[in-house]
Amino acid sequence: MSTASPSTHVIRLDDYAPLLGAPEISQLRALASRLQGRTMQMVNSTAMGGGVAEILNRVVPILEELGLSVKWDVITGGNDFWEITKAFHNALHGGPYDMPPESFEIFLAYNEQNRARMQFEAEFILVHDPQPVALIKARHDHSGHWLWRCHIDLSQPNPEVWKFLEPYVSRYDGAVFSSPAFARQLPIPQYLSYPSIDPLSEKNRDLEPEFVRGVLERFNIDPQRTILTQISRFDRLKDPVGVVRAYQIVKRYFDCQLVLAGGGATDDPEGEAVLQEVHQVAGNDQDIHLLNLPPWSAIEINALQRGSTIIIQKSLREGFGLTVSEGLWKKKPMVASAVGGIPTQVIHRHTGLLAHSVEGTAYQVRFLLSNPALAQRLGEQGHEHVREHFLITSQVRRHLTACLHLKNKG
């Protein structure tokens, strides 16, 4: 077991008041006052890389400032475990599952190893995603309140994998999903909680134009020309190959550059292979910039998004897609796939444009490039949509509300 450390950059709750208003912060404090001194434990599969770790890096310090005692633990595993959980991830998103039968036993063995090392003494325990789901076996005599927080799209799960996982999920006191469409037939209460971004983090805070320009030039991206960008892990479900093909269509009509920037996560073993696939499709096009960034590149990602003309999120499946809210927060016009939690953020022709294919993505990008006034209006409306629904304080409120509900149930 390893223990994750929150960001060392100190941001206080009152710092959000200029964005949200002082009454909003006061209401959050009032809600938290009913949980003063309570203990909470977060458990997930990686301390760096991926949206879950990014969220927890900000949620944990805010909860602690509000008076809760929060512990964050990260499970460990071998390469075989991460390959199995990646296969689970893809299968739960609706893909095929072709791992050998003993994979289920290997999965349970690693969960048991982590259970044996860990202590579960908190009053509220939030287990994130499938990788540590079987830790619920550590619960005895109904002590504590256990929640399973699912960040992925469960609307069409592979039946074999879901049949294996569902008995463990059903032992929790509740399950939390990112969209009503992801809810399953379960004998436990289900809660809705949108993922969120931190507007004051390195990835989302305001940057000086000179700094943005400097980052673009460092990566040999021309700030004077049109820039299309997708920020995502190099993951087949993010369809970076499809993004390249859409760009190649747009390039016939507009002089533009493509930026595909992302990295890996410790619980995702496929990233390097996917990056090689993208290199092959990109060929020798000097206007395609493939940036495999380390996990500590938040401010560079911020600058790349702010320097972009249009931001793309062409996912094939998506639990939510925090990069969508990140782009909208920066008032950028967005073209994204109509999958998973993305349409909650990109409301077609109001906060961005939705697409269903490579050709559709290319068409919508061309449409925005031909209509800059519309592009600007969509970006501004998208920023306001994120401010109202997808900032970190909203997620903290939902955590507190779920805990209060479980506490009051007894």
Helices and strands as residue ranges (DSSP letters): E 2-3, G 13-16, H 17-20, H 22-32, G 33-35, E 39-44, H 51-65, E 69-74, H 79-92, H 103-117, E 124-128, G 133-138, E 145-149, H 159-169, E 174-177, G 180-182, E 190-192, H 209-218, E 226-231, G 236-238, H 240-250, E 256-262, H 271-282, E 288-292, H 298-306, E 310-313, H 322-329, E 334-337, H 342-345, E 353-355, H 358-370, H 372-389, H 392-409
